[in-house]
Structures are given as C-alpha cells and as structure tokens.
Amino acid sequence: MSPPWILACVLTVAVLGAWIRLALWRRAAADRRGASWRFAVLVALQPVCAALLFFGLFPPDRPAPASAIMVATAGAPASLSGDGARLYALPEAPPIPGAERAPDLGTVLRRHPGVRRIAVVGAGLTARDREALGDVAMTFRPSAGPKGLVTLNGPDRVAPGAAFIAGGQVDGVAGGRAELLDPAGRVTDAQPLAADGGFALNGSTRAAGLTAFEVRIKDARDQVIETAALPVRVEPTARPRLLILAAAPSAEVKYLRRWATDAGFDVVAQISIGGGVEVGDPQARMDAAALGRFDAAVIDDRSWRALGGGRSAVLAAVRSGMGLVLRPTGPLDAGSAGDWRALGFSLSGQGGLTSLALPAARGEAAQRTRLGIPPADQSLDAGFGEAVAPDLQRLGLIPGGGETAPVLRDAKGTTLAAWRAFGRGRIAVFTPVDSYALTLTGRRDLYAEWWSDLLSTTARPGPASPAMPGKAWEGERTVVCGLKSGAKAESASLIVDPAGCAAFWPARAGWMSIDSGDGAMTPLFVHGADSLSALRTRRDRDATLMLPKTAPGAPPAERAPGSPLPLMAAWFVASVALWAFERSRLGRRRDTAPPPLV
C-alpha cells in the first residue's frame, strides 16, 4: 500500500474517533448540552483539518506551464508584438521588429520540444508548415481578407472548337467586371461581377494543344486590379456521331447540320420529303445495335410520331448511353405533347407559339474573337454584326418536371430546354422552333452556344483522360499523385512514396510535363511566383481554419507537483481555529465546563 493510502486510512480513523468522542460527550452531558450549531461546527471541522493535512503532505499535481510561442505568417501586421510570448516570423511574413526569423515551423518546434500550443497570426500556415504542426494544438488570428481573385476554376480538358466556361470569385472589388482574353490577347467575354464577387465567362478554343487564356479583373473605374492565367488543355477527341431525323426539309435542319459539321460531329441526316422518300445520308437502321453507334440524336416531333415501333429501339439506345434531343417543328398537337409527357416531361403553358427574349448581344470585339475573326482590318460579313434582333418563336409549353434540369433559359429566365436522365443516357426537350434565324441576324455565337450546351449535356460522354494536377506556383512545393517509380518532372527524377505521390519545387512558370513513370505524360501549368496572391492567401487561411484547435492524438498536457505550503498553512490555521473554538465558551451553557483535554 502506498504512503498516501496509509495516511488516508489513518486520518479517516482519526476523524471517526473524533466524531465518536463528540457524540459520547454530548450524550453523557445531556443536561449541560450546548447549542446544536456548536456541535455541527465541531463535527464539520474534523474532516476539514484531516483533508488539509493530507493534501498538504501530498499536494495535487497542477498543469505544467506550456512554452508560449507566437508565429507570424504572410499578412501579419508589422506592429505585431508577442504579448509575452516568444515571437517567430516565417519566411512569408513581413519584417516585424523583435521577431526571430525561422525557415519553417518545424524549426520553431524543434527549438521548443515541450511546446503544447502555438498562436498563429496572419494569412495562415502553408502546406509545408501544416504538415509540421503534428500533435501541437493551435490558435489562429487571421488577418484581413485578401483583395482580388480568391477562386478561379477553368476546364480540365476541351475539344478543339468547343466552348467552355471559366468561373471564379473576387473579393474587395465592388462594381468591377471580369474579362476573358484568348491567347492572342483579344477579349472573348466580359461580365460584371455579381454582388458576392462571382463571375462566369464563356470562351471557345481553336486548335489542339496546351494554351493559356487570361482572366482580367477591373474595378469600377476600369482600372486593372489583377490578371491571372487560365490554363486550358485542348485535346482532339473522337468525332462524336450525330443522327438528325427530320420530317421535312427546313432551314432549321440545314443550319443545324452545318453547325454540327463545323463543330466536329460526324453527322448522319435523314430528311423525309413525303411518299416514303427520304433524302440525305444513307439510311440508318432503326434498331438498338445500329443506333448504339451514335452518341446523340436530334429528332423533330413529326419524325418521332412517324417512328412508331422504332421509338422503342431509340429509347433502348438512350438507356445504353445515347443522348436524345426532341425539338418541335411548330405547335405541338395533343398526340406529340402526350408522347413528350410520357418521357417524363411536364409541359406547362397555353400551347401554341410565343416569342422568346434574347440576351443582349456581346460587344463587337468579343463576338469577333468567339467567331475566330481577326480584329485587325477584316470587314464583317453579312451574317455577323447586324443590328437586327431576330424575333424567335418557341413553344408556348415550358418543359419541366421533378426529375428534369434546365439547360437553356432566355433573358427572362424562361426554360428553353430541359433534360432528364433515362437509363445511362439523357433525353432533352428543345422548345425554340426557328433558332436558325440567329445565324442570319448576327447572333451566330448564341446559336453555337445553345446547341453546344445542349449536345454537350446530352451526348454520350467520351473516354476520360487523366486530370491535370491542381494549381502550382513557381518556387512553391507541389505534390503530384498517381505516379510510379521512375517518374520525372522535366528532367529531374522524383522520389515517389508508397502512395504514388511525389513533391517537387517548379523552377519556372508555364507549361511543363510530368512523366508518371509508365511513359504517360501529364501536363502541369505553373503560375508565376507573384500570380494569384489573393487566391493563395485565401487557400492558406481556409486550410489553417480547418485545423483542429486541439490536435487529434495529442499527448495529455504535462503535470507538475503542486506546492504544499498553501495547504499546510491552511491546515495549521484550521487546526488552531478548531482547538480555540473547542476551548471557547461560544454556544455553551454558562454552568458547563469544557470537556477534559485529550
């Protein structure tokens, strides 16, 4: 038995003996009892004195004082003071008087092996230092939010001639706008910033290869705030096969076929001219096996009705992954409307045809760029730049339903096209009846945008290619995964860990290739050391805020023996008070003598 337990037993027996003595004395002197409160005080002071004596001889442990460390990162104020803590400044931090420079957080922690918690001030810890934090807990005082591009997202892979969307968010630039410039420096699209700073820009590619567009942010005074590269990997893909079925020759079919051919589709068009006669490409068999060779099909309402039993073969092909777009040739009759509803679309509205509201035309420079027209001295053609707004018609029925999603909307927000999943494929309903008029009145860009969005949403997806690694910066540690032994970055060999990842520091900005070790080359775009500074600041701040305030798996805080002096002093005072109170006449009867001294 340990000494504390022995002492505890002895003191317990002593307290019980004292209580018994007080009880026997009170019972024997029934005619000379004092006040009840006097007896209660004497009983209560016995265990108090015993407890103070025990903890005075064996004082409880107390938390050991932790090392006080404050770490300044990028964005920390130059007037930062340690407030009694040891102040360190990491390489990203600005000059701070009184701060000791350290190459990384790991060095700071090695200098203070007993530290249990640190305070971080500024933009936050980089990936290098977040990994070094280990089991040390942290408090974070973030600096003011960054001003500029804090989010920038672009396409991973785009086919030649295809459209893409680049989006992002800007902080601290009220009333500004975002512009997308093509590799030649020409404006492709420009949009005002939303209330939350968000934007979405449309662009289009040309030839295959690795290229970089540019996102430019301007403030309300048209001053450039920030410019950032938007890497785009343009890779040729297998030409998607498109089937067009039409019940009669029309301008809509003519211009759709022309656009699809220019966009890289292998088009098979079959057009009925009545009497069982069809013109166009060689007739495709209407069975699931033959239709399975197509990636998408565009069928008008009259052809869909005329297919009869062939519709089951088309739907079987859709279940296997083919995309299907149904378009009207005019007002829908009850039978066609019922057929579309049977596919899962609710059609709300008064029927017939109605006008649709077109979005405002882009500026001339943006239209020239999106259509591939040099801005120097080439004149505009008859189908581009005219100030005539076409009066387009759409069905008076709006497609919808619980399992549908809109693809296209007009300027008033009315749904022009919607799609729904059907097996492994998708079915879409397109309501404009004369979209070809866009190509004749200077809106070829909008026509291409409509059909590109519609077919890219519904068509069978092509084979996936390896995704590009995340954003990388010149001189900053970059981690790439999916590698094998023998991987190289440019000409430098990489050390690949068991998880297939490797880290390296890019030495220059621009495109570079990474050999994954099996002969496959993965492109990586490296931003300049000073590029996207607000985005890097936001990234580090958000990552630091996600770190736990108490690190998981951290060892318990160290304990140190407490000081016995305060407890022994309290025991002495309590013992003297008990002795004096027991000898005093407080609460006694006047003729009662004090009990004999033990």
Secondary structure, 3 states (H helix, E strand, C coil): CCHHHHHHHHHHHHHHHHHHHHHHHHHHCHHHCCCHHHHHHHHHHHHHHHHHHHHHHCCCEEECCCCCEEEECCCCCCCCCCCCCEEEECCCCCCCCCCEECCCHHHHHHHCCCCCEEEEEECCCCHHHHHHHCCCEEEEEECCCCCEEEEEECCCCECCCCEEEEEEEEECCCCCEEEEECCCCCEEEEEECCCCCEEEEEEECCCCEEEEEEEEEECCCCCEEEEEEEEEEECCCCCCEEEEEECCCCHHHHHHHHHHHHCCCEEEEEEEEECCEEEECCCCCCCHHHHCCCCEEEEEHHHHHHHCCHHHHHHHHHHCCCEEEEECCCCCCHHHHHHHHHCCCEEEEEEEEEECCCCCCCCHHHHHHHCCCCCCCCCCCCCCCCCCCCCCEEEEEEEECCCEEEEEECCCCCEEEEEEEECCEEEEEECECCCCHHHHCCCHHHHHHHHHHHHHHHCCCCCCCCCCCCCEECCCCEEECCCCCCCEECCEECCCCCCCCEEECCCCCEEEEEECCCCCEEEEEEECCCCCHHHHHHHHHHHHHCCCCCCCCCCCCCEEECCCHHHHHHHHHHHHHHHHHHHCCCCCCCCCCCCCCC
